[in-house]
């Protein structure tokens, strides 16, 4: 599980940092500028929380996990299946679910949550700071307004959403890896299938949560 967290979370930090800085400029900075220009400054904090923290942050983090971790899990488990390693573990009396599946599910879910926290923090701080330097220094106050506007309910939704994303990504990838039978060509096929199925699942979860929060 620790190895899964290191690979999924820590090893992805350079990519996450770059994307967070880009999102801070593309989304946070531009959103503040547009809303301020049309006189909707009172809605800035609410929109930043809903769009960046609950929308873009978890979704982009999930995309990164699907492309990196999801495919890696499929290849890892698929190759173990091809080489007979899983059958060997079962013959030794080792529970595959406890030894291979559960650590990946837990590690990926924790990593998804941690990556999203890191991503949204950088995207918000960088975008607001950039807006404060280039547009108006009063925008820096948004950092304090956001910290006071976050409620326990929003935190609960944020945590549940990210843990669910990570769990679904890992579960889909593990299932695809275990679906490999006898041919090496099945590994890339199952990896592609896992990516597509994970994306579909993320969109469905995103839509259901959006409807539930209306």
JOKA-V430219 format. One record per residue. N is the residue number from 0. SS is DSSP state (H for helix, E for strand, C for the rest). OMEGA is omega in whole degrees, 0 to 359 (999 if undefined). BURIAL is I if it has 24 or more other C-alpha atoms within 12 Angstrom, else O. Layout:
BEGIN
<<N,SS,OMEGA,BURIAL> <N,SS,OMEGA,BURIAL>>
END
This chain:
BEGIN
<<0,C,178,O> <1,H,178,O> <2,H,179,O> <3,H,179,I> <4,H,179,I> <5,H,181,O> <6,H,185,I> <7,H,185,I> <8,H,188,I> <9,H,181,I> <10,C,181,O> <11,C,185,I> <12,H,178,I> <13,H,179,O> <14,H,180,I> <15,H,181,I> <16,H,180,I> <17,H,181,O> <18,H,179,I> <19,H,177,I> <20,H,178,I> <21,H,179,I> <22,H,177,I> <23,H,179,I> <24,H,186,I> <25,H,186,I> <26,H,186,I> <27,H,182,I> <28,H,183,I> <29,H,178,I> <30,H,178,I> <31,H,181,I> <32,H,181,I> <33,H,182,O> <34,H,179,O> <35,H,182,O> <36,H,180,O> <37,C,176,O> <38,C,180,O> <39,C,184,O> <40,H,182,O> <41,H,182,O> <42,H,186,O> <43,H,184,I> <44,H,181,I> <45,H,181,I> <46,H,178,I> <47,H,180,I> <48,H,184,I> <49,H,184,I> <50,H,184,I> <51,H,186,I> <52,H,185,I> <53,H,183,I> <54,H,186,I> <55,H,182,I> <56,H,179,I> <57,H,184,I> <58,H,179,I> <59,H,177,I> <60,H,178,I> <61,H,178,I> <62,H,180,I> <63,H,179,I> <64,H,180,I> <65,H,184,I> <66,H,182,I> <67,H,189,I> <68,H,182,I> <69,H,180,I> <70,H,179,I> <71,H,178,I> <72,H,180,I> <73,H,181,I> <74,H,182,I> <75,H,182,I> <76,H,179,I> <77,H,178,I> <78,H,176,I> <79,H,178,I> <80,H,181,I> <81,H,185,I> <82,C,178,O> <83,C,182,O> <84,H,180,O> <85,H,177,I> <86,H,178,O> <87,H,178,O> <88,H,179,O> <89,H,178,O> <90,H,177,O> <91,C,179,O> <92,C,180,O> <93,C,179,O> <94,C,184,O> <95,H,181,I> <96,H,180,O> <97,H,187,O> <98,H,185,O> <99,H,189,I> <100,H,184,I> <101,H,179,O> <102,H,179,I> <103,H,178,I> <104,H,182,I> <105,H,182,I> <106,H,180,I> <107,H,178,I> <108,H,179,I> <109,H,180,I> <110,H,178,I> <111,H,180,I> <112,H,182,I> <113,H,180,I> <114,H,181,I> <115,H,176,I> <116,H,179,I> <117,H,182,I> <118,H,183,I> <119,H,179,I> <120,H,181,I> <121,H,182,I> <122,H,180,I> <123,H,183,I> <124,H,181,I> <125,H,181,I> <126,H,180,I> <127,H,178,I> <128,H,178,I> <129,H,178,I> <130,H,179,I> <131,H,181,I> <132,H,187,O> <133,H,185,O> <134,C,182,O> <135,C,181,O> <136,H,179,O> <137,H,180,O> <138,H,179,I> <139,H,179,I> <140,H,179,O> <141,H,179,I> <142,H,180,I> <143,H,180,O> <144,H,178,O> <145,H,181,I> <146,H,179,O> <147,H,182,O> <148,H,180,O> <149,C,182,O> <150,C,176,O> <151,H,179,O> <152,H,179,O> <153,H,177,O> <154,H,179,O> <155,H,178,O> <156,H,180,I> <157,H,182,I> <158,H,181,I> <159,H,181,O> <160,H,183,I> <161,H,177,I> <162,H,179,I> <163,H,177,I> <164,H,181,I> <165,H,180,I> <166,H,182,I> <167,H,179,I> <168,H,181,I> <169,H,181,I> <170,H,178,I> <171,H,181,I> <172,H,179,I> <173,H,179,I> <174,H,180,I> <175,H,178,I> <176,H,179,I> <177,H,179,I> <178,C,177,I> <179,C,183,I> <180,C,188,O> <181,C,186,O> <182,C,177,O> <183,C,180,O> <184,H,179,O> <185,H,184,I> <186,H,178,I> <187,H,178,I> <188,H,179,O> <189,H,177,I> <190,H,177,I> <191,H,180,I> <192,H,179,I> <193,H,179,I> <194,H,181,I> <195,H,181,O> <196,H,178,I> <197,H,178,I> <198,H,179,I> <199,H,180,O> <200,H,180,I> <201,H,178,I> <202,H,180,O> <203,H,179,O> <204,H,179,I> <205,H,180,I> <206,H,180,O> <207,H,178,O> <208,H,178,O> <209,H,178,O> <210,H,181,O> <211,H,183,O> <212,C,179,O> <213,C,999,O>>
END
